[in-house]
Amino acid sequence: MDYNAISSDVMRGYIDLMILRALSEVDSYGYEISKKITEISQNGYTMKETTLYSAFSRLEKQGCLHSYPGTYTGGRERTYYTLTPTGQEHYRNKCEEWELTKELINNFVAKKEATNGHN
């Protein structure tokens, strides 16, 4: 499936959901979260590093994530992220929002058999 056909405007609305889902099972750091997002999307979507880190900052300010220092690699300390209870609630809300969005937009998606001869 070609997920590149999805507009960046649509994807922007679900960055939080993707990051929160990637962190829903275990604390992790940026590169691993990025890999998890690519894995969950079955290699159909790769989040840009700038998008990822600006979302981390925003989600942390909203109280959805907490960051803490982790292991050292190559002389640099990794920053790990964990979901807070607020983040867990935000993830549930974004999942519910997605279900409602799909339901609403499906009302506007033309079905082939329903549109025959009506352009």
Residue frames as a rotation matrix with the C-alpha (Angstrom) as fourth column:
MET 1
0.582 0.813 0.000 0.00
0.813 -0.582 0.000 0.00
0.000 0.000 -1.000 0.00
ASP 2
-0.342 -0.708 0.618 1.32
0.697 -0.632 -0.338 3.45
0.630 0.315 0.709 -0.89
TYR 3
0.338 0.442 -0.831 0.95
0.916 -0.356 0.184 5.52
-0.214 -0.824 -0.525 2.27
ASN 4
-0.715 -0.649 -0.260 2.89
0.543 -0.750 0.378 8.33
-0.441 0.129 0.888 0.58
ALA 5
-0.542 0.600 0.588 -0.39
0.504 -0.328 0.799 9.23
0.672 0.730 -0.125 -1.13
ILE 6
0.429 0.658 -0.619 -1.74
0.895 -0.216 0.391 10.44
0.124 -0.722 -0.681 2.24
SER 7
0.426 -0.244 0.871 -1.33
0.144 -0.932 -0.332 14.20
0.893 0.267 -0.362 2.53
SER 8
-0.612 -0.743 -0.270 1.03
0.456 -0.053 -0.888 15.58
0.646 -0.667 0.371 5.14
ASP 9
-0.509 0.517 0.688 -1.89
-0.681 -0.731 0.045 17.63
0.526 -0.445 0.724 6.50
VAL 10
0.603 0.740 -0.298 -3.78
-0.437 0.619 0.653 14.45
0.667 -0.263 0.697 7.34
MET 11
0.207 -0.610 -0.765 -0.71
0.566 0.712 -0.415 12.78
0.798 -0.347 0.493 8.85
ARG 12
-0.648 -0.488 0.585 0.05
-0.102 -0.706 -0.701 15.86
0.755 -0.514 0.408 10.97
GLY 13
0.082 0.800 0.594 -3.20
-0.831 -0.274 0.485 15.31
0.551 -0.533 0.642 12.85
TYR 14
0.928 0.330 -0.173 -2.13
-0.218 0.857 0.467 11.83
0.303 -0.396 0.867 13.96
ILE 15
-0.027 -1.000 -0.013 1.52
-0.288 0.021 -0.957 12.34
0.957 -0.022 -0.288 14.92
ASP 16
-0.264 -0.028 0.964 0.57
-0.958 -0.112 -0.266 12.23
0.115 -0.993 0.003 18.62
LEU 17
0.729 0.630 0.266 -1.35
-0.652 0.758 -0.007 8.98
-0.207 -0.168 0.964 18.20
MET 18
0.718 -0.500 -0.484 1.60
-0.048 0.658 -0.751 7.31
0.694 0.563 0.449 16.44
ILE 19
-0.318 -0.888 0.333 4.15
-0.429 -0.178 -0.886 8.40
0.846 -0.425 -0.324 19.04
LEU 20
-0.120 0.340 0.933 1.94
-0.990 0.034 -0.140 7.53
-0.079 -0.940 0.332 21.99
ARG 21
0.895 0.427 -0.131 1.21
-0.443 0.886 -0.137 4.12
0.057 0.181 0.982 20.47
ALA 22
0.359 -0.847 -0.392 4.92
-0.064 0.397 -0.916 3.48
0.931 0.353 0.088 19.98
LEU 23
-0.627 -0.601 0.497 5.46
-0.485 -0.199 -0.852 4.26
0.610 -0.774 -0.167 23.68
SER 24
0.288 0.903 0.319 2.42
-0.830 0.070 0.553 2.36
0.477 -0.424 0.770 24.93
GLU 25
0.837 0.053 -0.545 4.33
0.077 0.974 0.215 -0.81
0.542 -0.222 0.811 25.79
VAL 26
0.393 -0.795 -0.462 7.78
0.909 0.259 0.327 0.29
-0.140 -0.549 0.824 26.87
ASP 27
0.681 -0.304 -0.666 9.83
-0.109 -0.942 0.319 3.43
-0.724 -0.144 -0.675 27.54
SER 28
0.385 -0.572 0.724 12.15
0.901 0.404 -0.160 4.25
-0.201 0.714 0.671 24.69
TYR 29
-0.203 -0.548 -0.811 14.36
0.167 -0.836 0.523 6.88
-0.965 -0.029 0.261 23.05
GLY 30
0.121 0.376 -0.919 13.98
-0.632 -0.684 -0.364 8.80
-0.766 0.624 0.155 19.80
TYR 31
-0.555 -0.412 -0.723 15.65
-0.831 0.318 0.457 6.48
0.041 0.854 -0.519 17.31
GLU 32
-0.972 0.206 0.110 13.89
0.182 0.963 -0.197 3.40
-0.147 -0.171 -0.974 18.71
ILE 33
-0.168 0.954 -0.246 10.53
0.109 -0.230 -0.967 5.21
-0.980 -0.189 -0.065 18.70
SER 34
-0.034 0.070 -0.997 11.09
-0.887 -0.463 -0.003 6.18
-0.461 0.884 0.078 15.08
LYS 35
-0.861 -0.331 -0.386 11.91
-0.471 0.805 0.360 2.55
0.192 0.492 -0.849 14.20
LYS 36
-0.753 0.635 0.173 8.80
0.338 0.598 -0.727 1.36
-0.565 -0.489 -0.665 16.08
ILE 37
0.055 0.774 -0.631 6.58
-0.385 -0.567 -0.729 3.76
-0.921 0.283 0.266 14.11
THR 38
-0.292 -0.243 -0.925 8.06
-0.956 0.080 0.281 2.47
0.006 0.967 -0.255 10.85
GLU 39
-0.993 -0.105 -0.050 7.56
-0.102 0.992 -0.073 -1.12
0.057 -0.067 -0.996 12.04
ILE 40
-0.455 0.890 0.031 3.93
0.205 0.138 -0.969 -0.57
-0.866 -0.435 -0.246 13.12
SER 41
0.242 0.537 -0.808 3.21
-0.648 -0.531 -0.547 1.03
-0.722 0.656 0.219 9.74
GLN 42
0.560 -0.117 0.820 4.71
0.410 0.899 -0.152 -2.05
-0.720 0.421 0.552 8.05
ASN 43
-0.456 -0.886 0.083 7.42
0.637 -0.260 0.726 0.15
-0.621 0.384 0.683 6.51
GLY 44
0.104 0.605 0.790 4.76
0.965 -0.254 0.067 2.41
0.241 0.755 -0.610 5.02
TYR 45
0.825 0.183 0.535 5.59
0.086 -0.976 0.202 5.54
0.559 -0.120 -0.821 7.01
THR 46
-0.102 -0.872 -0.478 8.80
0.952 0.054 -0.302 7.02
0.289 -0.486 0.825 8.36
MET 47
0.876 0.428 -0.223 8.54
0.482 -0.808 0.338 10.02
-0.036 -0.404 -0.914 10.64
LYS 48
0.306 -0.769 0.562 11.04
0.206 -0.522 -0.827 12.80
0.929 0.369 -0.001 10.05
GLU 49
-0.319 -0.566 -0.760 13.41
0.864 0.156 -0.478 13.45
0.390 -0.809 0.440 12.92
THR 50
-0.947 -0.028 0.320 12.37
-0.056 -0.967 -0.250 17.11
0.316 -0.255 0.914 13.22
THR 51
-0.037 0.999 0.021 8.71
-0.483 -0.036 0.875 16.09
0.875 0.022 0.483 13.40
LEU 52
0.271 0.090 -0.958 9.46
0.529 0.818 0.226 13.49
0.805 -0.568 0.174 16.05
TYR 53
-0.543 -0.611 -0.576 11.50
0.806 -0.185 -0.563 15.72
0.237 -0.770 0.593 18.34
SER 54
-0.829 0.344 0.441 9.19
-0.352 -0.934 0.067 18.72
0.435 -0.100 0.895 18.08
ALA 55
0.227 0.931 -0.286 6.30
-0.279 0.343 0.897 16.38
0.933 -0.124 0.338 18.97
PHE 56
-0.057 -0.328 -0.943 8.27
0.802 0.548 -0.239 15.06
0.595 -0.769 0.232 21.98
SER 57
-0.933 -0.361 0.018 8.72
0.295 -0.790 -0.537 18.62
0.208 -0.496 0.843 23.20
ARG 58
-0.487 0.829 0.274 5.05
-0.614 -0.548 0.568 19.50
0.621 0.108 0.776 22.69
LEU 59
0.325 0.638 -0.698 3.78
0.036 0.729 0.683 16.28
0.945 -0.247 0.214 24.29
GLU 60
-0.375 -0.521 -0.767 6.07
0.815 0.209 -0.540 16.76
0.442 -0.828 0.346 27.27
LYS 61
-0.960 0.057 0.275 4.81
-0.137 -0.949 -0.284 20.34
0.244 -0.310 0.919 27.76
GLN 62
-0.104 0.994 -0.030 1.25
-0.656 -0.046 0.754 18.97
0.748 0.098 0.657 27.67
GLY 63
-0.184 -0.040 0.982 2.14
-0.938 0.307 -0.164 16.46
-0.295 -0.951 -0.094 30.39
CYS 64
0.796 0.534 -0.286 1.70
-0.604 0.737 -0.303 13.44
0.049 0.414 0.909 28.11
LEU 65
0.571 -0.705 -0.420 5.34
0.363 0.676 -0.642 12.36
0.737 0.214 0.642 28.20
HIS 66
0.862 -0.495 0.115 8.10
-0.337 -0.389 0.858 12.46
-0.380 -0.777 -0.502 30.75
SER 67
0.623 -0.730 -0.282 11.74
-0.110 0.275 -0.955 12.35
0.775 0.626 0.091 29.66
TYR 68
0.837 -0.444 0.318 14.64
-0.333 0.047 0.942 11.05
-0.433 -0.895 -0.109 31.68
PRO 69
0.073 -0.899 -0.433 18.34
-0.997 -0.056 -0.054 10.35
0.024 0.435 -0.900 31.08
GLY 70
0.959 0.255 0.127 19.22
-0.251 0.967 -0.042 6.85
-0.133 0.008 0.991 29.98
THR 71
0.564 -0.757 0.329 22.21
0.597 0.649 0.472 4.91
-0.571 -0.069 0.818 28.78
TYR 72
0.245 -0.612 -0.752 25.31
-0.571 -0.718 0.398 6.34
-0.784 0.332 -0.525 27.18
THR 73
0.586 -0.178 0.791 26.24
0.643 0.696 -0.319 5.40
-0.494 0.695 0.522 23.64
GLY 74
0.179 -0.605 0.776 29.22
0.866 -0.277 -0.416 6.83
0.467 0.746 0.475 21.85
GLY 75
-0.792 -0.571 -0.216 29.72
0.595 -0.640 -0.487 9.34
0.140 -0.514 0.846 24.65
ARG 76
-0.680 0.619 0.392 26.19
-0.475 -0.780 0.406 10.73
0.558 0.090 0.825 24.42
GLU 77
-0.856 0.472 0.211 23.44
-0.001 0.407 -0.913 10.20
-0.517 -0.782 -0.348 26.94
ARG 78
-0.709 0.690 0.145 20.17
0.374 0.193 0.907 8.99
0.598 0.697 -0.395 25.47
THR 79
-0.740 0.609 0.284 16.95
-0.650 -0.541 -0.533 10.68
-0.171 -0.580 0.797 26.50
TYR 80
-0.861 0.500 -0.094 14.20
0.473 0.854 0.214 8.18
0.188 0.140 -0.972 27.21
TYR 81
-0.605 0.760 0.239 10.49
-0.713 -0.650 0.263 8.94
0.355 -0.011 0.935 27.11
THR 82
-0.888 0.429 -0.164 7.68
0.458 0.809 -0.368 7.38
-0.025 -0.402 -0.915 29.06
LEU 83
-0.257 0.889 0.379 3.92
0.200 -0.334 0.921 7.86
0.945 0.313 -0.092 28.90
THR 84
-0.957 0.116 0.266 2.31
-0.290 -0.336 -0.896 9.61
-0.015 -0.935 0.356 31.82
PRO 85
-0.487 0.862 0.141 -1.28
0.617 0.454 -0.642 8.90
-0.618 -0.226 -0.753 32.91
THR 86
0.154 0.495 -0.855 -2.21
-0.301 -0.801 -0.518 12.06
-0.941 0.337 0.026 30.96
GLY 87
-0.545 -0.461 -0.700 -0.46
-0.803 0.047 0.594 10.60
-0.241 0.886 -0.395 27.91
GLN 88
-0.936 0.263 0.235 -2.34
0.278 0.960 0.034 7.32
-0.217 0.097 -0.971 28.27
GLU 89
-0.042 0.969 -0.244 -5.61
0.452 -0.200 -0.869 9.22
-0.891 -0.147 -0.429 28.41
HIS 90
0.002 -0.045 -0.999 -4.58
-0.668 -0.743 0.032 11.39
-0.744 0.668 -0.031 25.43
TYR 91
-0.912 -0.362 -0.191 -3.81
-0.390 0.629 0.672 8.20
-0.124 0.688 -0.716 23.45
ARG 92
-0.607 0.761 0.227 -7.25
0.645 0.639 -0.419 6.74
-0.464 -0.108 -0.879 24.26
ASN 93
0.184 0.685 -0.705 -8.89
0.071 -0.724 -0.686 10.03
-0.980 0.076 -0.182 23.25
LYS 94
-0.337 -0.391 -0.857 -6.97
-0.799 -0.362 0.480 10.15
-0.497 0.847 -0.190 19.96
CYS 95
-0.986 0.034 0.165 -8.04
0.098 0.912 0.398 6.56
-0.137 0.408 -0.903 19.21
GLU 96
-0.179 0.982 -0.058 -11.69
0.684 0.082 -0.725 7.46
-0.707 -0.169 -0.686 19.86
GLU 97
0.106 0.147 -0.984 -11.30
-0.390 -0.904 -0.177 10.60
-0.915 0.402 -0.038 17.76
TRP 98
-0.799 -0.472 -0.373 -9.92
-0.529 0.256 0.809 8.49
-0.287 0.843 -0.454 14.90
GLU 99
-0.751 0.581 0.313 -12.92
0.593 0.802 -0.066 6.13
-0.290 0.136 -0.947 15.03
LEU 100
0.202 0.841 -0.502 -15.31
0.423 -0.537 -0.730 9.09
-0.883 -0.064 -0.464 14.91
THR 101
-0.189 -0.374 -0.908 -13.31
-0.619 -0.672 0.406 10.67
-0.762 0.639 -0.104 12.08
LYS 102
-0.980 -0.184 0.078 -13.47
-0.072 0.691 0.719 7.47
-0.186 0.699 -0.690 10.01
GLU 103
-0.369 0.920 0.129 -17.20
0.780 0.382 -0.495 7.19
-0.505 -0.082 -0.859 10.64
LEU 104
0.290 0.472 -0.833 -17.84
0.040 -0.875 -0.482 10.79
-0.956 0.107 -0.272 9.58
ILE 105
-0.348 -0.529 -0.774 -15.58
-0.719 -0.379 0.583 10.80
-0.601 0.759 -0.249 6.52
ASN 106
-0.876 0.080 0.476 -16.96
0.279 0.889 0.363 7.47
-0.394 0.450 -0.801 5.31
ASN 107
0.147 0.984 -0.101 -20.24
0.520 -0.164 -0.839 9.32
-0.842 0.070 -0.535 4.80
PHE 108
0.506 -0.010 -0.862 -18.49
-0.487 -0.829 -0.276 11.42
-0.712 0.560 -0.424 2.16
VAL 109
-0.641 -0.766 0.046 -16.55
-0.438 0.414 0.798 8.68
-0.630 0.491 -0.601 0.40
ALA 110
0.175 0.713 -0.678 -18.26
-0.975 0.032 -0.218 7.81
-0.134 0.700 0.701 -2.86
LYS 111
-0.147 -0.111 0.983 -18.97
-0.116 0.989 0.094 4.14
-0.982 -0.101 -0.158 -3.37
LYS 112
-0.929 -0.326 -0.173 -18.49
-0.195 0.034 0.980 2.95
-0.313 0.945 -0.095 -6.95
GLU 113
-0.660 0.725 0.198 -21.92
0.735 0.568 0.370 1.35
0.156 0.390 -0.908 -7.21
ALA 114
0.131 0.739 -0.661 -23.60
0.796 -0.476 -0.374 4.39
-0.591 -0.477 -0.651 -5.66
THR 115
-0.063 -0.240 -0.969 -21.98
-0.151 -0.957 0.247 6.88
-0.987 0.162 0.024 -8.04
ASN 116
-0.602 -0.153 0.784 -22.55
0.664 0.450 0.598 5.17
-0.444 0.880 -0.169 -11.41
GLY 117
-0.156 0.520 0.840 -23.68
0.864 -0.340 0.371 7.86
0.478 0.784 -0.397 -13.83
HIS 118
0.888 0.456 -0.052 -23.61
0.416 -0.752 0.511 10.58
0.193 -0.475 -0.858 -11.14
ASN 119
-0.124 -0.992 -0.024 -20.47
0.957 -0.114 -0.266 12.69
0.261 -0.056 0.964 -11.52
